[in-house]
Amino acid sequence: MESQIRKQYPSHPLDYLLRTDRIPHIWCPGCGIGTAFSSCLSALKESGIDLKKTVMVSGIGCSGRGAGYVNLDSYHTTHGRAIPFATGMKLANPELNLVVFSGDGDIFAIGGNHFIHAARRNVDMTVICVNNLNYGMTGGQVAPTTPYGSKTTTSPVGNPEAPFNLPLLAYASGATYVARWTILHTRDLIESIQEALLKPGFSFIEILAPCPVNYGRRNKEKPFDTLKYYQNKTIIKNNAHPTELDTDFAKGVILGKFFDVDRETFSERYNKMCRPKDLQEEAGAERVE
């Protein structure tokens, strides 16, 4: 099937995964979301999962446009509701591969409660959070991930609040796979997303990505400066304890795969508890065969 599609889209190896009629995209010059999105597409391609059974769900925000550009079944949901929407789809059709692709404000502010409970339940989905440290689409307001002291439209003299440590939050909530990379570390990022797609349970990957217009401009940080931070102020430390993972470029930001364990998914626990006994026995017999 892929070879037939490639004949229709010969110009780029990922064109068949894009709604090319919607290109060029709306992301700003220097924005990291395009690299995060293409890394996600590369991982989808290389994972070998059935793309006919794969769905991308996004919320509101700059990263939320990802669902509109991918040439798969996709849903652009309301603000903060991508994860519960994906949860409902997974429960209705357990064969689906669910990918939530959205931003830090969408997933961890208005959607924060949904995140912790989906991780607690270990719903089988991959959540990719593009973290640009602010509400980039709506004017550059302070977000749950904005570093201490950083300037935004709603913190003009500097953010007085401590930001979320996203990998720690995911780990503490019950995620079975937790990782963090930047858009500069594309090979590691693609490999990590591929692992997460193939991992049963709730997988979470944070991607640090520059927002040059709203965040960078107010903090006198050009796109190239951000990439230098990603190169010089990051440390790859797989299996680091989640309490070490604060986003503080003055100290250095730790990247890597931090947590990867196996436990029953929500669907497996639900079936064990709630399915009629004859269907449980039938499902058990199918697994034995």
Short mmCIF file of the C-alpha atoms (twelve columns), coordinates in Angstrom:
data_MODEL
# 
_entry.id   MODEL 
# 
loop_
_atom_site.group_PDB 
_atom_site.id 
_atom_site.type_symbol 
_atom_site.label_atom_id 
_atom_site.label_alt_id 
_atom_site.label_comp_id 
_atom_site.label_asym_id 
_atom_site.label_seq_id 
_atom_site.Cartn_x 
_atom_site.Cartn_y 
_atom_site.Cartn_z 
_atom_site.pdbx_PDB_model_num 
ATOM 1   C CA . MET A 1   0.000   0.000   0.000  1 
ATOM 2   C CA . GLU A 2   2.813   2.422   0.895  1 
ATOM 3   C CA . SER A 3   4.446   2.016   -2.519 1 
ATOM 4   C CA . GLN A 4   1.164   2.882   -4.245 1 
ATOM 5   C CA . ILE A 5   0.768   5.978   -2.111 1 
ATOM 6   C CA . ARG A 6   4.367   7.009   -2.798 1 
ATOM 7   C CA . LYS A 7   3.641   7.028   -6.559 1 
ATOM 8   C CA . GLN A 8   1.019   9.676   -5.873 1 
ATOM 9   C CA . TYR A 9   3.347   11.675  -3.570 1 
ATOM 10  C CA . PRO A 10  6.889   11.264  -4.959 1 
ATOM 11  C CA . SER A 11  8.365   14.586  -3.820 1 
ATOM 12  C CA . HIS A 12  9.109   13.773  -0.169 1 
ATOM 13  C CA . PRO A 13  9.173   10.489  1.797  1 
ATOM 14  C CA . LEU A 14  6.668   11.849  4.329  1 
ATOM 15  C CA . ASP A 15  4.255   13.465  1.877  1 
ATOM 16  C CA . TYR A 16  1.875   10.529  2.060  1 
ATOM 17  C CA . LEU A 17  1.466   11.254  5.788  1 
ATOM 18  C CA . LEU A 18  0.610   14.911  5.166  1 
ATOM 19  C CA . ARG A 19  -2.485  16.697  3.931  1 
ATOM 20  C CA . THR A 20  -0.374  18.545  1.415  1 
ATOM 21  C CA . ASP A 21  -3.313  20.688  0.293  1 
ATOM 22  C CA . ARG A 22  -3.064  22.426  3.689  1 
ATOM 23  C CA . ILE A 23  0.622   23.226  3.294  1 
ATOM 24  C CA . PRO A 24  2.281   25.712  3.835  1 
ATOM 25  C CA . HIS A 25  1.568   25.489  7.546  1 
ATOM 26  C CA . ILE A 26  0.789   28.406  9.832  1 
ATOM 27  C CA . TRP A 27  3.714   27.946  12.258 1 
ATOM 28  C CA . CYS A 28  6.031   30.930  12.598 1 
ATOM 29  C CA . PRO A 29  9.575   31.024  11.148 1 
ATOM 30  C CA . GLY A 30  11.922  29.560  13.751 1 
ATOM 31  C CA . CYS A 31  9.164   27.680  15.574 1 
ATOM 32  C CA . GLY A 32  10.139  24.189  16.721 1 
ATOM 33  C CA . ILE A 33  6.735   22.591  16.225 1 
ATOM 34  C CA . GLY A 34  7.430   21.700  12.590 1 
ATOM 35  C CA . THR A 35  10.481  19.656  13.598 1 
ATOM 36  C CA . ALA A 36  8.553   18.004  16.440 1 
ATOM 37  C CA . PHE A 37  5.718   17.192  14.042 1 
ATOM 38  C CA . SER A 38  7.992   15.770  11.320 1 
ATOM 39  C CA . SER A 39  9.782   13.681  13.972 1 
ATOM 40  C CA . CYS A 40  6.418   12.288  15.008 1 
ATOM 41  C CA . LEU A 41  5.580   11.445  11.389 1 
ATOM 42  C CA . SER A 42  8.961   9.737   10.911 1 
ATOM 43  C CA . ALA A 43  8.353   7.663   14.029 1 
ATOM 44  C CA . LEU A 44  4.880   6.680   12.833 1 
ATOM 45  C CA . LYS A 45  6.369   5.583   9.525  1 
ATOM 46  C CA . GLU A 46  9.268   3.629   11.048 1 
ATOM 47  C CA . SER A 47  7.250   2.000   13.831 1 
ATOM 48  C CA . GLY A 48  5.403   -0.257  11.401 1 
ATOM 49  C CA . ILE A 49  2.071   0.186   13.186 1 
ATOM 50  C CA . ASP A 50  -1.108  -0.039  11.135 1 
ATOM 51  C CA . LEU A 51  -1.738  3.542   10.055 1 
ATOM 52  C CA . LYS A 52  -5.305  2.678   9.073  1 
ATOM 53  C CA . LYS A 53  -5.924  2.063   12.777 1 
ATOM 54  C CA . THR A 54  -3.960  5.089   13.970 1 
ATOM 55  C CA . VAL A 55  -5.597  8.331   15.113 1 
ATOM 56  C CA . MET A 56  -4.022  11.657  16.033 1 
ATOM 57  C CA . VAL A 57  -5.874  13.860  18.513 1 
ATOM 58  C CA . SER A 58  -4.912  17.451  19.318 1 
ATOM 59  C CA . GLY A 59  -6.283  20.225  21.489 1 
ATOM 60  C CA . ILE A 60  -6.183  24.004  21.091 1 
ATOM 61  C CA . GLY A 61  -2.925  25.875  20.585 1 
ATOM 62  C CA . CYS A 62  -0.107  26.131  18.060 1 
ATOM 63  C CA . SER A 63  0.757   22.425  18.382 1 
ATOM 64  C CA . GLY A 64  -2.914  21.536  18.087 1 
ATOM 65  C CA . ARG A 65  -2.687  22.248  14.363 1 
ATOM 66  C CA . GLY A 66  -0.822  18.953  13.985 1 
ATOM 67  C CA . ALA A 67  -4.084  17.016  13.724 1 
ATOM 68  C CA . GLY A 68  -5.110  19.195  10.800 1 
ATOM 69  C CA . TYR A 69  -1.970  18.457  8.790  1 
ATOM 70  C CA . VAL A 70  -1.583  14.707  9.273  1 
ATOM 71  C CA . ASN A 71  -3.063  12.474  6.570  1 
ATOM 72  C CA . LEU A 72  -4.613  10.045  9.064  1 
ATOM 73  C CA . ASP A 73  -7.883  9.924   10.938 1 
ATOM 74  C CA . SER A 74  -7.486  12.961  13.187 1 
ATOM 75  C CA . TYR A 75  -9.480  15.121  15.546 1 
ATOM 76  C CA . HIS A 76  -8.884  18.731  16.564 1 
ATOM 77  C CA . THR A 77  -10.715 18.882  19.882 1 
ATOM 78  C CA . THR A 78  -11.639 21.615  22.341 1 
ATOM 79  C CA . HIS A 79  -9.127  23.197  24.707 1 
ATOM 80  C CA . GLY A 80  -7.653  20.701  27.163 1 
ATOM 81  C CA . ARG A 81  -9.859  17.810  26.061 1 
ATOM 82  C CA . ALA A 82  -7.568  15.875  23.709 1 
ATOM 83  C CA . ILE A 83  -6.747  13.177  26.284 1 
ATOM 84  C CA . PRO A 84  -10.329 12.394  27.417 1 
ATOM 85  C CA . PHE A 85  -11.418 12.422  23.767 1 
ATOM 86  C CA . ALA A 86  -8.662  9.916   22.952 1 
ATOM 87  C CA . THR A 87  -9.602  7.857   26.022 1 
ATOM 88  C CA . GLY A 88  -13.168 7.536   24.780 1 
ATOM 89  C CA . MET A 89  -11.963 6.430   21.348 1 
ATOM 90  C CA . LYS A 90  -9.670  3.803   22.885 1 
ATOM 91  C CA . LEU A 91  -12.452 2.367   25.043 1 
ATOM 92  C CA . ALA A 92  -14.873 2.305   22.105 1 
ATOM 93  C CA . ASN A 93  -12.327 0.643   19.799 1 
ATOM 94  C CA . PRO A 94  -9.355  -0.928  21.652 1 
ATOM 95  C CA . GLU A 95  -7.618  -1.750  18.336 1 
ATOM 96  C CA . LEU A 96  -6.881  1.913   17.645 1 
ATOM 97  C CA . ASN A 97  -3.426  3.411   18.096 1 
ATOM 98  C CA . LEU A 98  -4.001  6.754   19.827 1 
ATOM 99  C CA . VAL A 99  -1.508  9.624   19.519 1 
ATOM 100 C CA . VAL A 100 -2.170  12.872  21.366 1 
ATOM 101 C CA . PHE A 101 -0.069  15.684  19.880 1 
ATOM 102 C CA . SER A 102 -0.534  18.999  21.658 1 
ATOM 103 C CA . GLY A 103 1.126   21.754  23.667 1 
ATOM 104 C CA . ASP A 104 2.106   22.392  27.274 1 
ATOM 105 C CA . GLY A 105 -0.706  24.866  27.937 1 
ATOM 106 C CA . ASP A 106 -3.375  22.613  26.468 1 
ATOM 107 C CA . ILE A 107 -2.243  19.401  28.181 1 
ATOM 108 C CA . PHE A 108 -1.065  20.688  31.568 1 
ATOM 109 C CA . ALA A 109 -3.188  23.781  32.302 1 
ATOM 110 C CA . ILE A 110 -6.843  23.349  31.384 1 
ATOM 111 C CA . GLY A 111 -6.143  19.698  30.526 1 
ATOM 112 C CA . GLY A 112 -3.980  18.879  33.545 1 
ATOM 113 C CA . ASN A 113 -6.640  16.952  35.444 1 
ATOM 114 C CA . HIS A 114 -7.295  14.755  32.406 1 
ATOM 115 C CA . PHE A 115 -3.578  14.048  32.060 1 
ATOM 116 C CA . ILE A 116 -3.051  12.779  35.597 1 
ATOM 117 C CA . HIS A 117 -6.096  10.518  35.509 1 
ATOM 118 C CA . ALA A 118 -5.322  9.019   32.100 1 
ATOM 119 C CA . ALA A 119 -1.809  8.261   33.363 1 
ATOM 120 C CA . ARG A 120 -3.224  6.842   36.604 1 
ATOM 121 C CA . ARG A 121 -5.546  4.565   34.649 1 
ATOM 122 C CA . ASN A 122 -2.711  3.633   32.263 1 
ATOM 123 C CA . VAL A 123 -4.856  4.230   29.181 1 
ATOM 124 C CA . ASP A 124 -3.029  2.866   26.134 1 
ATOM 125 C CA . MET A 125 -2.007  6.021   24.246 1 
ATOM 126 C CA . THR A 126 1.065   8.058   23.370 1 
ATOM 127 C CA . VAL A 127 1.013   11.673  24.569 1 
ATOM 128 C CA . ILE A 128 3.494   14.010  22.862 1 
ATOM 129 C CA . CYS A 129 3.735   17.414  24.521 1 
ATOM 130 C CA . VAL A 130 5.454   20.185  22.565 1 
ATOM 131 C CA . ASN A 131 6.669   22.494  25.320 1 
ATOM 132 C CA . ASN A 132 7.415   26.023  24.139 1 
ATOM 133 C CA . LEU A 133 7.223   27.453  27.685 1 
ATOM 134 C CA . ASN A 134 4.261   29.783  27.096 1 
ATOM 135 C CA . TYR A 135 0.829   30.134  25.517 1 
ATOM 136 C CA . GLY A 136 2.280   30.856  22.108 1 
ATOM 137 C CA . MET A 137 -0.898  31.087  20.038 1 
ATOM 138 C CA . THR A 138 -2.957  33.408  22.220 1 
ATOM 139 C CA . GLY A 139 -0.401  36.133  22.922 1 
ATOM 140 C CA . GLY A 140 2.454   34.641  24.920 1 
ATOM 141 C CA . GLN A 141 0.914   34.457  28.403 1 
ATOM 142 C CA . VAL A 142 2.591   32.678  31.312 1 
ATOM 143 C CA . ALA A 143 2.006   28.920  31.254 1 
ATOM 144 C CA . PRO A 144 2.420   26.060  33.769 1 
ATOM 145 C CA . THR A 145 5.840   25.404  32.201 1 
ATOM 146 C CA . THR A 146 7.186   28.970  31.996 1 
ATOM 147 C CA . PRO A 147 10.578  29.021  33.762 1 
ATOM 148 C CA . TYR A 148 10.987  31.058  36.933 1 
ATOM 149 C CA . GLY A 149 11.925  34.635  36.106 1 
ATOM 150 C CA . SER A 150 10.974  34.459  32.420 1 
ATOM 151 C CA . LYS A 151 8.987   37.303  30.892 1 
ATOM 152 C CA . THR A 152 5.614   36.839  29.226 1 
ATOM 153 C CA . THR A 153 2.696   39.148  28.443 1 
ATOM 154 C CA . THR A 154 1.178   38.323  31.846 1 
ATOM 155 C CA . SER A 155 4.493   38.317  33.733 1 
ATOM 156 C CA . PRO A 156 6.230   41.396  32.255 1 
ATOM 157 C CA . VAL A 157 8.810   41.648  35.057 1 
ATOM 158 C CA . GLY A 158 9.403   37.881  35.250 1 
ATOM 159 C CA . ASN A 159 7.432   34.784  36.220 1 
ATOM 160 C CA . PRO A 160 7.355   34.489  40.044 1 
ATOM 161 C CA . GLU A 161 6.025   30.906  39.957 1 
ATOM 162 C CA . ALA A 162 7.825   27.568  39.861 1 
ATOM 163 C CA . PRO A 163 7.027   25.616  36.658 1 
ATOM 164 C CA . PHE A 164 5.841   22.037  36.476 1 
ATOM 165 C CA . ASN A 165 8.442   19.304  36.142 1 
ATOM 166 C CA . LEU A 166 6.520   17.439  33.424 1 
ATOM 167 C CA . PRO A 167 8.398   14.094  33.514 1 
ATOM 168 C CA . LEU A 168 8.032   14.001  37.309 1 
ATOM 169 C CA . LEU A 169 4.310   14.708  37.014 1 
ATOM 170 C CA . ALA A 170 3.916   11.927  34.436 1 
ATOM 171 C CA . TYR A 171 5.942   9.483   36.537 1 
ATOM 172 C CA . ALA A 172 4.061   10.293  39.750 1 
ATOM 173 C CA . SER A 173 0.709   9.946   37.973 1 
ATOM 174 C CA . GLY A 174 1.449   6.428   36.721 1 
ATOM 175 C CA . ALA A 175 2.801   6.701   33.158 1 
ATOM 176 C CA . THR A 176 4.657   3.591   32.021 1 
ATOM 177 C CA . TYR A 177 7.009   5.377   29.600 1 
ATOM 178 C CA . VAL A 178 8.475   8.843   30.247 1 
ATOM 179 C CA . ALA A 179 11.068  10.719  28.164 1 
ATOM 180 C CA . ARG A 180 12.198  14.235  27.270 1 
ATOM 181 C CA . TRP A 181 14.085  15.535  24.223 1 
ATOM 182 C CA . THR A 182 14.500  18.787  22.298 1 
ATOM 183 C CA . ILE A 183 13.878  19.484  18.625 1 
ATOM 184 C CA . LEU A 184 17.670  19.582  18.192 1 
ATOM 185 C CA . HIS A 185 17.946  15.900  19.223 1 
ATOM 186 C CA . THR A 186 15.829  14.619  16.354 1 
ATOM 187 C CA . ARG A 187 17.324  11.117  16.045 1 
ATOM 188 C CA . ASP A 188 16.840  10.427  19.740 1 
ATOM 189 C CA . LEU A 189 13.385  11.970  19.571 1 
ATOM 190 C CA . ILE A 190 12.247  9.829   16.633 1 
ATOM 191 C CA . GLU A 191 13.556  6.688   18.307 1 
ATOM 192 C CA . SER A 192 11.806  7.612   21.542 1 
ATOM 193 C CA . ILE A 193 8.442   8.307   19.880 1 
ATOM 194 C CA . GLN A 194 8.762   5.013   18.012 1 
ATOM 195 C CA . GLU A 195 9.339   3.175   21.308 1 
ATOM 196 C CA . ALA A 196 6.382   4.955   22.884 1 
ATOM 197 C CA . LEU A 197 4.078   4.061   19.989 1 
ATOM 198 C CA . LEU A 198 4.916   0.368   20.413 1 
ATOM 199 C CA . LYS A 199 4.661   0.452   24.216 1 
ATOM 200 C CA . PRO A 200 1.371   -0.725  25.762 1 
ATOM 201 C CA . GLY A 201 0.037   1.736   28.311 1 
ATOM 202 C CA . PHE A 202 0.299   5.481   28.868 1 
ATOM 203 C CA . SER A 203 3.473   6.859   27.270 1 
ATOM 204 C CA . PHE A 204 4.587   10.460  27.646 1 
ATOM 205 C CA . ILE A 205 7.251   12.407  25.750 1 
ATOM 206 C CA . GLU A 206 8.071   16.052  26.382 1 
ATOM 207 C CA . ILE A 207 9.647   17.948  23.485 1 
ATOM 208 C CA . LEU A 208 11.351  21.262  24.242 1 
ATOM 209 C CA . ALA A 209 10.742  23.549  21.252 1 
ATOM 210 C CA . PRO A 210 11.478  27.254  20.709 1 
ATOM 211 C CA . CYS A 211 8.784   29.906  20.414 1 
ATOM 212 C CA . PRO A 212 10.798  32.772  18.886 1 
ATOM 213 C CA . VAL A 213 7.934   35.212  18.463 1 
ATOM 214 C CA . ASN A 214 6.131   35.364  21.798 1 
ATOM 215 C CA . TYR A 215 8.560   33.774  24.270 1 
ATOM 216 C CA . GLY A 216 11.907  34.391  22.586 1 
ATOM 217 C CA . ARG A 217 11.258  38.014  21.679 1 
ATOM 218 C CA . ARG A 218 10.254  38.979  25.226 1 
ATOM 219 C CA . ASN A 219 13.235  37.173  26.721 1 
ATOM 220 C CA . LYS A 220 15.703  38.539  24.125 1 
ATOM 221 C CA . GLU A 221 16.322  35.007  22.912 1 
ATOM 222 C CA . LYS A 222 16.757  34.451  19.169 1 
ATOM 223 C CA . PRO A 223 15.995  31.033  17.622 1 
ATOM 224 C CA . PHE A 224 19.698  30.301  17.189 1 
ATOM 225 C CA . ASP A 225 20.286  31.176  20.857 1 
ATOM 226 C CA . THR A 226 17.672  28.621  21.870 1 
ATOM 227 C CA . LEU A 227 19.321  25.927  19.779 1 
ATOM 228 C CA . LYS A 228 22.663  26.768  21.421 1 
ATOM 229 C CA . TYR A 229 20.989  26.267  24.800 1 
ATOM 230 C CA . TYR A 230 19.683  22.913  23.611 1 
ATOM 231 C CA . GLN A 231 23.194  21.954  22.557 1 
ATOM 232 C CA . ASN A 232 25.292  23.411  25.388 1 
ATOM 233 C CA . LYS A 233 22.907  23.449  28.348 1 
ATOM 234 C CA . THR A 234 21.421  19.947  28.127 1 
ATOM 235 C CA . ILE A 235 22.677  16.672  29.543 1 
ATOM 236 C CA . ILE A 236 21.584  13.257  28.250 1 
ATOM 237 C CA . LYS A 237 21.103  11.069  31.295 1 
ATOM 238 C CA . ASN A 238 18.889  8.055   30.701 1 
ATOM 239 C CA . ASN A 239 17.158  6.634   33.788 1 
ATOM 240 C CA . ALA A 240 17.640  9.889   35.707 1 
ATOM 241 C CA . HIS A 241 15.340  10.207  38.691 1 
ATOM 242 C CA . PRO A 242 12.324  12.387  37.840 1 
ATOM 243 C CA . THR A 243 13.034  14.741  40.753 1 
ATOM 244 C CA . GLU A 244 16.213  15.852  38.901 1 
ATOM 245 C CA . LEU A 245 14.360  17.030  35.832 1 
ATOM 246 C CA . ASP A 246 13.479  20.667  36.464 1 
ATOM 247 C CA . THR A 247 13.656  22.891  33.392 1 
ATOM 248 C CA . ASP A 248 16.449  25.230  34.447 1 
ATOM 249 C CA . PHE A 249 18.902  26.088  31.686 1 
ATOM 250 C CA . ALA A 250 21.173  27.852  34.179 1 
ATOM 251 C CA . LYS A 251 21.852  24.493  35.861 1 
ATOM 252 C CA . GLY A 252 21.419  22.396  32.727 1 
ATOM 253 C CA . VAL A 253 18.356  20.477  31.550 1 
ATOM 254 C CA . ILE A 254 18.441  16.691  31.643 1 
ATOM 255 C CA . LEU A 255 17.205  14.781  28.587 1 
ATOM 256 C CA . GLY A 256 16.689  11.084  27.988 1 
ATOM 257 C CA . LYS A 257 14.411  8.136   28.591 1 
ATOM 258 C CA . PHE A 258 13.670  8.178   32.291 1 
ATOM 259 C CA . PHE A 259 11.092  5.483   32.924 1 
ATOM 260 C CA . ASP A 260 9.985   2.364   31.049 1 
ATOM 261 C CA . VAL A 261 7.997   -0.307  32.898 1 
ATOM 262 C CA . ASP A 262 5.217   -2.769  32.144 1 
ATOM 263 C CA . ARG A 263 1.855   -2.881  33.877 1 
ATOM 264 C CA . GLU A 264 -1.686  -3.742  32.901 1 
ATOM 265 C CA . THR A 265 -3.443  -1.212  30.740 1 
ATOM 266 C CA . PHE A 266 -6.800  0.269   31.630 1 
ATOM 267 C CA . SER A 267 -8.545  -1.827  28.965 1 
ATOM 268 C CA . GLU A 268 -6.993  -5.041  30.315 1 
ATOM 269 C CA . ARG A 269 -8.029  -4.242  33.880 1 
ATOM 270 C CA . TYR A 270 -11.494 -3.184  32.756 1 
ATOM 271 C CA . ASN A 271 -12.011 -6.403  30.784 1 
ATOM 272 C CA . LYS A 272 -10.807 -8.499  33.694 1 
ATOM 273 C CA . MET A 273 -13.189 -6.810  36.099 1 
ATOM 274 C CA . CYS A 274 -16.211 -5.887  34.019 1 
ATOM 275 C CA . ARG A 275 -16.558 -8.205  31.008 1 
ATOM 276 C CA . PRO A 276 -19.004 -11.125 31.316 1 
ATOM 277 C CA . LYS A 277 -17.236 -14.296 32.429 1 
ATOM 278 C CA . ASP A 278 -17.854 -16.147 29.155 1 
ATOM 279 C CA . LEU A 279 -16.233 -13.324 27.157 1 
ATOM 280 C CA . GLN A 280 -13.272 -13.264 29.555 1 
ATOM 281 C CA . GLU A 281 -12.756 -16.993 29.032 1 
ATOM 282 C CA . GLU A 282 -13.086 -16.561 25.263 1 
ATOM 283 C CA . ALA A 283 -10.490 -13.759 25.274 1 
ATOM 284 C CA . GLY A 284 -8.166  -15.907 27.416 1 
ATOM 285 C CA . ALA A 285 -8.485  -18.814 24.988 1 
ATOM 286 C CA . GLU A 286 -7.623  -16.526 22.053 1 
ATOM 287 C CA . ARG A 287 -4.444  -15.371 23.814 1 
ATOM 288 C CA . VAL A 288 -3.393  -18.977 24.483 1 
ATOM 289 C CA . GLU A 289 -3.850  -19.899 20.809 1 
# 
